[in-house]
Amino acid sequence: MKWILFFLVVTVSVKAQVVADFSLPNAADGKTVHLRDYLKYAGVVVIFVSYDCPYDKYYMDRIVTIAETYNGRFPVLLINSNSDEVHAGELLKNHLLQQKITIPYLLDKNQVELKTFNARKTPECFVLKNTGQKFTVVYRGAIDDSPQSADDVREAYLTDAIENVLAGQRIEVAEHRPPGCSIR
């Protein structure tokens, strides 16, 4: 009986989630971004963010660095699903300009992608692996082990996951609990 229970737990925990194509407007320019536009890459990083959460502010420089490091190889998409922020229009656009954020900053006004990914916090990241014309979640959770200080990072979960996908290797720990603010 113990072996059956162990097998069921292991089977459930390694089942990968396939993500359907989505279309969301980019807050910076209003253009629609489709997930399918990224099928030429080995994978994509999706990070749920907010411009109001202190944790997002702690992490934004690290997110931008990751996006720049993997530019052209493993794109990063930001999704804001906070109901009171996605309607901010010009305020949000100005925030992106002031912070010099050039990463696609997508607005999930109806919180459809929030529900699809079952995101709970900001920033919470998802590494999607291209598995033959569809994307599968292979990692979800924290960006690293030091929310408040980039200098204290010992384990870079997100970049490790990206590197594993690029190298064709298995991700040993597919989830780390994300710190941050609850999505409203």
For each residue, the residues with C-beta under 8 A, 3 or more apart:
1: 4 5
2: 5 6
3: 6 7
4: 1 7 8
5: 1 2 8 9
6: 2 3 9 10
7: 3 4 10 11
8: 4 5 11 12
9: 5 6 12 13
10: 6 7 13 14
11: 7 8 14 15
12: 8 9 15
13: 9 10
14: 10 11 174
15: 11 12
16: 136 137 138
17: 136 137
18: 131 134 135 136 137
19: 22 35 116 117 126 128 134 135 136 137
20: 35 116
21: 34 35 36
22: 19 34 35 112 113 116
23: 32 33 34 35
24: 32 33 79 106 107 108 113
25: 30 31 32 33 106 107
26: 29 30 31 32 33 104 105 106 107
27: 30 80 92 93 96 105 106 107
28: 93 96 97 101 102 104 105
29: 26
30: 25 26 27
31: 25 26
32: 23 24 25 26
33: 23 24 25 26 37 77 104 106
34: 21 22 23 37
35: 19 20 21 22 23 38 44 128 135
36: 21 39
37: 33 34
38: 35 41 44 75 77 130 135
39: 36 130 133
40:
41: 38 44 73 74 75 130
42: 73 74 129 130 165 166
43: 74 127 128 129 130 135 138 162 165 166
44: 35 38 41 74 75 76 77 127 128 130 135
45: 66 67 70 74 75 76 77 125 126 127 128 158 162
46: 77 79 117 125 126 128
47: 63 76 77 78 79 123 124 125 126 143
48: 78 79 80 81 114 117 119 121 122 123 124 125 183
49: 53 56 60 63 78 79 80 105 122 123
50: 53 56 80 82 85 122 181 183
51: 56 80 85 92 95
52: 56 82 85 181
53: 49 50 56 57 122 123 180 181
54: 57 58 181
55: 58 59 121 122 123 147 179 180 181
56: 49 50 51 52 53 59 60 122 123 180 181
57: 53 54 60
58: 54 55 147 148 149
59: 55 56 62 63 123 143 147
60: 49 56 57 63 64 99 101
61: 64 65 150
62: 59 65 66 143 144 150
63: 47 49 59 60 66 67 76 78 103 123 143
64: 60 61 67 68 100 101 103
65: 61 62 68 69
66: 45 62 63 69 70 76 143 158 159 162
67: 45 63 64 70 71 75 76 103
68: 64 65 71
69: 65 66 159
70: 45 66 67 73 74 75 76 162
71: 67 68 75
72:
73: 41 42 70 166
74: 41 42 43 44 45 70 162 165 166
75: 38 41 44 45 67 70 71 104
76: 44 45 47 63 66 67 70 103
77: 33 38 44 45 46 47 103 104 106
78: 47 48 49 63 101 103 104 105 106
79: 24 46 47 48 49 106 107 108 113 114 119
80: 27 48 49 50 51 85 86 92 105 106 107 108
81: 48 86 108 111 113 114 119 183
82: 50 52 85 86 122 183 184
83: 86 87 111 184
84: 87 88 184
85: 50 51 52 80 82 88 92
86: 80 81 82 83 92 107 108 109
87: 83 84 109
88: 84 85 91 92
89: 92 93
90: 93 94
91: 88 94 95
92: 27 51 80 85 86 88 89 95 96 105 107
93: 27 28 89 90 96 97
94: 90 91 97 98
95: 51 91 92 98 99
96: 27 28 92 93 99 101 105
97: 28 93 94 100
98: 94 95
99: 60 95 96
100: 64 97
101: 28 60 64 78 96 105
102: 28
103: 63 64 67 76 77 78
104: 26 28 33 75 77 78
105: 26 27 28 49 78 80 92 96 101
106: 24 25 26 27 33 77 78 79 80 113
107: 24 25 26 27 79 80 86 92
108: 24 79 80 81 86 111 112 113 114
109: 86 87
110:
111: 81 83 108 114 115
112: 22 108 115 116
113: 22 24 79 81 106 108 116 117 119
114: 48 79 81 108 111 117 119 183
115: 111 112 118
116: 19 20 22 112 113
117: 19 46 48 113 114 126 137 140
118: 115
119: 48 79 81 113 114 122 124 126 183
120: 124 178 182 183
121: 48 55 124 178 179 180 181 182 183
122: 48 49 50 53 55 56 82 119 180 181 183
123: 47 48 49 53 55 56 59 63 143 178 180
124: 47 48 119 120 121 140 141 142 178 180
125: 45 46 47 48 139 140 141 142 143 158 178
126: 19 45 46 47 117 119 137 139 140
127: 43 44 45 137 138 139 140 158 161 162 165 171
128: 19 35 43 44 45 46 135 136 137 138
129: 42 43 135 136 137 138 165
130: 38 39 41 42 43 44 133 134 135
131: 18 134 135 136
132:
133: 39 130
134: 18 19 130 131
135: 18 19 35 38 43 44 128 129 130 131
136: 16 17 18 19 128 129 131
137: 16 17 18 19 117 126 127 128 129 140
138: 16 43 127 128 129 161 165 171 174
139: 125 126 127 157 158 161 171 174 175
140: 117 124 125 126 127 137 174 175
141: 124 125 157 175 176 177 178
142: 124 125 145 147 157 158 176 177 178 179
143: 47 59 62 63 66 123 125 156 157 158 178
144: 62 147 153 155 156 157 158 159
145: 142 153 154 155 157 176
146: 149 150 151 152 153 154
147: 55 58 59 142 144 179 180
148: 58 152
149: 58 146 152 153
150: 61 62 146 153
151: 146
152: 146 148 149
153: 144 145 146 149 150 156
154: 145 146
155: 144 145 160
156: 143 144 153 159 160
157: 139 141 142 143 144 145 160 161 173 176
158: 45 66 125 127 139 142 143 144 161 162
159: 66 69 144 156 162 163
160: 155 156 157 163 164 171
161: 127 138 139 157 158 164 165 171
162: 43 45 66 70 74 127 158 159 165 166
163: 159 160 166 167
164: 160 161 167 169 170 171
165: 42 43 74 127 129 138 161 162 168 169 171
166: 42 43 73 74 162 163
167: 163 164
168: 165
169: 164 165
170: 164
171: 127 138 139 160 161 164 165 174
172:
173: 157 176
174: 14 138 139 140 171
175: 139 140 141
176: 141 142 145 157 173
177: 141 142
178: 120 121 123 124 125 141 142 143
179: 55 121 142 147
180: 53 55 56 121 122 123 124 147
181: 50 52 53 54 55 56 121 122
182: 120 121
183: 48 50 81 82 114 119 120 121 122
184: 82 83 84
